[in-house]
């Protein structure tokens, strides 16, 4: 039985393998259900789905951010942020917050047919928390700058009190006040 993964959009991805010129095996996911399908999960790998639904096979990343810290950010988003449709992406020393950039919920009210709108969601990251000091557990909070000439992250604040950073800054996500934060 081939390895199949269903992403949040409802798309099925099949794990394929191929040999490189050096004879090594590489893996990739595809929507094609034929070809060099893989029947068994390769040892030392995990399936990863990006916030926008792309599916990859990767080696597990080294976790620098503790589960309790991730929970603080997740619970803070639920409690303080006006945007309720969000995803967290954890990569090494960064927790990125992704929110829906195209809210299509209004379509349910104007169209008489039932649609799965999740298929059409697109997530973008606007804020992230970066671990800057592993020993003291110091985090910086950063927002993305959307000015055409910059397109980079702007550090807003830094603290050993992650709860304070979350409470103070996630409430700006989805608001005009986000752009006033420097």
N, C-alpha and C positions, 0 to 999 in steps of 0.2 A: 504494500500500500504506500503510495507516494506521500511525501510530506506536503501538506496543504495548509495554508494559513489564510484566514478571512480577516481583512482589515476592517476598520470602523465604517468604511463606506459600503461594505458588503462585497467587495471584490475578492475573488479567490486568487491566491498566488501559490505557484507550485515551485518546489525547490529543485533546481537543476545542477548538474556538475559538468565540468569539462576538464580536460588535461591541458596544461600549459606546454610550451615548447620544451621546458626543462623536465616535464613529466609529473609535475605537481598537480594536485587536484584543486580547482577553485569552485566556489559555489555561488549561485545567484538565484534570485526569485524572478519568476516570469508568470504572466497570466496564461501562457500556453500550457496546455495539459498534455503535451506530447513531447517527445525528445528524450534527452538523458535525465529522466526523473530520478530523484534520490528517495529511497525507501526507508532510510534510517537516519536519524539526526546525527550529524557528525559530532564526535566527542570534542569537548572544549569550545563549542559554539552555542550561541543563543539566537533566537529570532528577535529582531528589533523592528518596531513599527515607528516611523517618524510621526510627528504631530499631524502631518498632512496625509498620512496613510501609505507612504512608500515603505516597502518591506525589504529588509536586509537580513543576511546571516552574518553575524559578527562574533568575535571573541568578546567575552564579558569585559566591560571596562572596569578599571580599578576605581573603587568607590572611595572618594575623599570626603564626601559629605555624609554625615550620619543620618540614619533613618528618622531619628527624633527631629533633626533640623528640617528635613523634607516635610515631615508632618506639621511642623510649625508654619511653614510656608503654605502648605495645602489648606490647613484649617484657617489661617489668616485670610486666604483668598475667599474662602466660603463665608467668613464672618464680615470682612471689611470691604471687599471689592464689589462694586455694583455689577460687574460682569460675572455671570454664573457659569457660562460655558467656556471652560479653560482647560488647558493641559499643561503639565509640568514635564520638562525634559531635563534629565540629569546627565551631565557629561563631566566627568572628572571633578573639577572644582567649581562648576557652574550649575545653577538651577535656573533655567529659562522658563518664563511664563508666556504661554501662547494663548491668545484669545481669538475668537472668530472675527475675521475682518469683514465678512459679508453675511450679516444677520438676515436670514431669509424667512424668519418665523412669520412675518406679515403675509407671506404668500398663502399660508393656511387659511387666513381669513378671507382672501379674495378669490381663491380657486375652489370650486366645488369638488374637485377630485382629491383623493388622498395620495400624497406623495411622501417618499422618504427623502427629506431635505438634507439628511446627513451626507448623502452622496455629493452634495454641492458645496459643503462647507470648506472654507479655506482658513487656516490658522496662521497668524503671524506673531512673532515675539516682539514685545514692546518694553519688557522689563526683565531684569535678571538679578540674581543674587550670586556674588562670586566670593568664594572663600579665599581670603588674602593672607591669613596667618593660621596655619594648622594647629599650632600649639595653643594659642590664645582663643581660637575659634572666632576670629574676626572676619566679618563679612562686609563687602561693599554692596550697595544697591546701585544699579545702573539702569538708565533708560536709553532707548534707541533714539538717535537724532535723525530726523527725516529730512533735514536740509540737504538738497542735492549735492552741495559741495563737501559735505561732511560724511554722511552715511556711516556712522560709527557709534559706539557706545559712549555715553557721557556718565561719569561717576557723579552720583548725587550726594551720597553720604557713606560713612563707614562706622562700624561699631561692633563691639563684642556682644551686644544685646540684639540678637536676631529678631526676637519678638517685637522689640520697639521699631526696628526697621520695617518689618512687615506691616505692623499696625499703622505706622505713619505714612507709608508710601503706596501700598497696593490699592488704597481707596481712590487713587488718582487714575488708575487704569480705566480707559474708556471715557475719561473726562477731559475737558479742555485744560484743566489745571495740570495735567501731565506735562504739557509743553512749557510750563513755567518753572519746572524743576531743573535746577542746574547744580 
